[in-house]
Amino acid sequence: MKTDLLNWKHVFKLDPDRYLDDDDLEQICRSGTDAIIVGGSSGITYDNTADLLSRIRRFEVACTLEISDRDAIVPGFDLYFIPVVLNTEDGAWITGQHHKAIRENSSILDFDLVVPEGYVILNKQSTAALVTGAHIPETQEDLTAYALMADRLFHMPVFYIEYSGIFGDMTWVRAARATLRGARLFYGGGIRTPEQAVCALDAADTIVVGNIIYENISLALATVPGRLKHKSEENNHESSHSYL
Amino acid sequence: MKTDLLNWKHVFKLDPDRYLDDDDLEQICRSGTDAIIVGGSSGITYDNTADLLSRIRRFEVACTLEISDRDAIVPGFDLYFIPVVLNTEDGAWITGQHHKAIRENSSILDFDLVVPEGYVILNKQSTAALVTGAHIPETQEDLTAYALMADRLFHMPVFYIEYSGIFGDMTWVRAARATLRGARLFYGGGIRTPEQAVCALDAADTIVVGNIIYENISLALATVPGRLKHKSEENNHESSHSYL
């Protein structure tokens, strides 16, 4: 499973604290996306996480938990992403919570399924930034230094740029990706249209689509690379965009 | 060079801020130790680091810089150890200083020579603990959870237990080592006799001998594994200890 993520181009992020009806969930799971990430910044509990997992498990799609609360580590996911927030002064979000989670779960935790994410938060208005006390990178060089840290110092498999709610500066994202040798660049934030998905995927390795799922399911589904290609073929190549 | 450290059993740590005369330095460098680590908790400058490196370079021993101040990153060392303090709430000692160091030195830093150390400080009276605001592990399980974090979450090549000045609890050190799969356990703190060296090396993979160098050079030299074996052979195996 860990090696699978090297091929992920598109993932949907589902929030256990937000409502999604069965039809929409089925469409998301059958969309052709590479994986579902379950995670959110607030209101995450064991029960709502377990409930969402059981609903996703009716389909074949790969399903990953992005751990944000150590009381909500539910067994049965394919992978466990562990965010390590690189741009905060608060050690709780870098190693503190992680230490407690490992101490409490060391007997049941299968580290072969655990993937650390070097996380950088770029939207200072986001819940994630407020909760973690993130210091937002002020320059492109600030961001690429974080990319180097995740990739070359910590040898993390994932470097995650989180704009959380706003569509980011793809010049910065592209520059960060150019510094990576081993890590895969995940980009999340403000992808609400197929055009933005194309643009983000041109800069990042993997794009994460979240909020739009709860606002406009059709637009969300249209961000899946295979779907866009399909659509453009049906439209006799009217679109100049291609994911592949 | 990085792979060499997998075979290190004994290293001397030299402090650029402490005086060592040429004869003592030569004895340390020719002692048969596996490497010299240059590092300290206070008073480290570019000049005193460069000066010590140039004096060590008269000999063939491997020489590593343990970076504690980003203004004192001197080129020319064989390896660069970067402490990542796992047991602090102050992000500056986990990722903050590291980010600044990478940003300032990204053009000259050769990451192939960089080795992250998962660092846990266990002596709350030590300068390292005071400077970093370390939370001292209260139980053996606290320590082994840090070992798991360094080894299985961060995949760091070195897990460093630093008792800094006092001889630690080897039961804890041994338990921490038992949890490691890939990381090598470095132990430092209070090794002042060959007997303590034997005891520490029985629990750890690599032992770090520091302060005693400046207090009793003969005792310091006697902690080198090869020397102890030699001595015991000369004494017709009077000593029951053996490093090998």
Interface residues (C-beta under 8 A of the other chain):
Chain A: I82 L86 N87 T88 E89 D90 G91 A92 W93 I94 T95 G96 H98 H99 I102 R103 S106 F111 V114 P116 E141 D142 T144 A145 Y146 L148 M149 R152 L153 F154 H155 M156
Chain B: I82 L86 N87 T88 E89 D90 G91 A92 W93 I94 T95 G96 H98 H99 I102 R103 S106 F111 V114 P116 E141 D142 T144 A145 Y146 L148 M149 R152 L153 F154 H155 M156
